[in-house]
Amino acid sequence: MFYFPDDIPPCQIGKLMATTPTGHARAYRASDGALELSEFFAPQRTPSTALPDPEPFLRNLTRGVFEVLAGVRDVDQLARWLTEDPYRRLVTRSNLAARARSARGVPAKRPIHAVLSARHSSPADGVVEAVVIVQGPARTRAVAMRLEGMDGRWRATSLAIL
């Protein structure tokens, strides 16, 4: 249950919530330990014991990223598994790749990549840092990722294609 301080009249509560500087609705912590509204609806951290093995996720996400860059998969299909920053970077990079293909007159075609290895370590509970080595027809590349357990699933919070 959420409570507001007693010195705020009930008719002013709506105005208070609508005019917070960050634009988020806020409620104060009640004396009985109720959570703030923003804490309640924020992504919830998940411990490693409640998450599946990250290796299949690492391999599948890497394949998906290369398919997005090749133009055969829509970046929105990966949005569920990426946080905002890696998602935006992937959108930008896929748009640049699409423009480059268009300028050369090359159609999008499914990439032929083989995942050679996936190495990961866990620096903290619910966090995995990994590198996936991918061999393509022209060169071998590495994809570095940081996964965090959020809302019962792995999500990539950092993604770099080297």
Secondary structure, 3 states (H helix, E strand, C coil): CCECCCCCCHHHHHHHHHCCCCCCCCCECCCCCCCCHHHHHCCCECCHHHCCCHHHHHHHHHHHHHHHHHCCCCHHHHHHHECHHHHHHHHHHHHHHHHHHHHHCCCCCCCCCEEEEEEEEEEECCEEEEEEEEECCCCEEEEEEEEEEECCEEEEEEEEEC
